[in-house]
Amino acid sequence: MALDPAVRKETGYIAVWVVLLSILMEAVFLLIGQWDLSVLLGNLGGAAVAVGNYFLLAVTVSRAIDKGQADQAAKQVRATASLRLVGVGAICALLVGVFKTNVYATLIPLLFPRIGLAFRPMVDRKRGIEPSGAEGSDLID
C-alpha cells in the first residue's frame, strides 16, 4: 500500500516545525549555561519520537478514512492512540533511563507538533490557502 501524499506532506510540515523549535530549544539551553551532550541527544531522540508519533497518527487516520466508515475510523484512531502513547512513554523512558539524556530536552520536543499545528492556520493564510474546516476534528485530536 502506497503512502498517501497528504501524510508525506503533513509529516514534512511537522518535521520542519520540530527542527526549528529544536534549534530554538538548544539555543535556550546554551544561553542558560545548561547545554551538554545529554541535551543534544535528548532533543534528537525526543524530536524523532515526536515526528514518528505524528507520522503514525497520520497513517492511521489516512487508512481509517480510506475505509470510508466515519464511526469505525474514529474508533480505530482512538484505539491506536493508547498504543502510541505507551510507545512514546516507553521510548522516552528508555532514552532518559538507559541513554541518560536530559529529561527536559527529551520531553519538550513532544510538544512541538502541537505548536506547529497551532500555527497551521496562520501559515496557510500567508500562503493563500483557504482553511479546510477540519480544525478541531475528532480524528485529528
N, C-alpha and C positions, 0 to 999 in steps of 0.2 A: 504494500500500500504506500503510495507516494505521499510525501509530506505536503500538507496544504500550504500554498503560498502565503496565506494570511498568517499562519503560525510562524513561518520563517520571518515575515515582515515584523510582526508584533514582538517576537522574541529578540530580533535585532534592535528594535526600538528600546526595549527594556535593557538589553545589554549595554547600549550606549549610555543610558542614564546610570546604570550601575558602575560603569567605568568612570564616568565623570564625577559621580559622587564619591567613589572610592579614592580618586585622586585628591578630592577636597578633604576627605577624612584623613588621608595620610598627611596632608599639609597641616591639618589641625594638630595631629599627634606630634608632628615635628615642631610646630610653633610652641606647644606647651611643654616641650622637652621630654615627652614620654615615648618617643619613637624608638623602636628597636626591631630586630628581625621578627620577633613574635607578632608584632603589629602587622607587618607586611604579609607574613604567612597567614595570619588570621583573616586579613582583608581579602587575600586571594581565595582562601577557602570559603569564606562566607559569601563572597561575590559569586563564586562558581555554584554554590548551593542555591543562592537566590535566583540566578538565571536558570539553573536546571529545574528548580521547583516551578518557575513560571512557564518554562517550556513544557513540562509535563501537564500543567494545568491547561495550557493552550491546546495541546494534542488531545487531551481528554474531552475538552469542550468541543473541539472540531469533530472528533469521531462521534460524539453523542448527538451533535446537531445533524451530522450526515445521516444518521439513522432515522431522523425525521419525527421522532416522538418526544415532544417537549417535556412531558411529565417524567418519562423514563430517563431522558437526558439529564434533567435536574437531579434525579435520584443517583444516577451514576456519578455525576460530578461531586455530589455531597459524600458519597461513599469513598471516592478516591481522595477526598480532602483529608480524611483521617489518616490514611496511609501515607500521604505526602507529609503531613505534619509529624508523624512518628519518624519518618525517614530523615526529615530535616533536623529534628531533635537529636537523633542518633548520630548523624554525621557531625553536627556541631559539637556534641559531647565528645566524640572521637577526636576532633580537631583540638579541642581545649584540653581534654584529659590525657591523650596519648602524645599528641604532637606539641603540646604546651604552647598553643597560640594564645594571643591576648584575647580575653573573653569579650571585651567590648568591640575590638576590631573584627571579631568573628561574627558577633550577633548583629551589630548595627547594619551591615550590608543587607540583611534580610528585610530591612525596611525600605531599601532603595527602589525596588519595583513599585511599591505603593506610591512613593513620591513621584516616580516617573508617570504613573497612571494619573495622578492628581493633576499634573501639568499637561496631560494629553490634550484636553480641550483648548487650552491656550496655544499650544504648538500647532494644532490643526487649524485654528482660526488664522494664525500668522501665515500659514501655508495656503490659506484659502479653501480649506476642506470643510464642508458642512458637517456638523455633528450628526452621528448616526442615530442618536436617541437611545443607544444601548447602555449609556452610563447608569450604573447602579443596578444592572441586570443581576438577577439571582444566580445565573450561571457563572458570571464572572466573579461576583463577590463571594 
